Amino acid sequence: MSRKPIVLRERARRDMEEAVDRYLAEAGSAVALSFIGALEDARRQIGEQPGSGSPRYAHELDIPGLRFRSVGKFPYLVFYVERETEIDVWRVLHGARDIPAWMRNPGED
């Protein structure tokens, strides 16, 4: 099985930076580093097995092919769409948020 490259939208990059900053401020560097490692693991798994993510929000948001995968033991979800040659990562959101509202946020990428 070949691995597809991961392409992060600017909003996904900001989401990750904000999450890391929050962990640094509230839980310290060890937890922030653990979160970064879990993010890397999730990205690797998405690249290797993009079809294994949950399509739960695809219909509700009318985004064909939208899937998500959790970030290890952390309450974050990586939202992505598999393209022919790459994985298009849209957002990285905390699972307790109103996901449909955050995904529809106007003015994003």
C-alpha positions, 0 to 999 in steps of 0.5 A: 500500500502506498502512502499519500502525502498530507497537505494541511490547509492554513486553518488546520495549521492554525488549529494545531498551533492553537492546540499546542499553545493551549497545552503548553499554557495549561498542562506544560511542555511534556503534555504538549510534546505528547500531543504533537507526537499523537498528531504525527501518529494520526497524520501517518495513519491517515496517509497510510489508511485514509479510508479508515477515518469516520465519515460521520459528518460528511452527509450533515455538512454536504462534504463528499469524502469528509472523514475524521480520525482522533488524535490518540488519547487527546480529545482532538479530531483531524478532518480530511478529504482523500484526493487522488494524489494527496490527503487534504486536511481541513481542520483539527478540532476539539471533539467537544466543539460544535463540529458542524458550526466550526467546519462551516466557519465562513472566511476560512481557506 
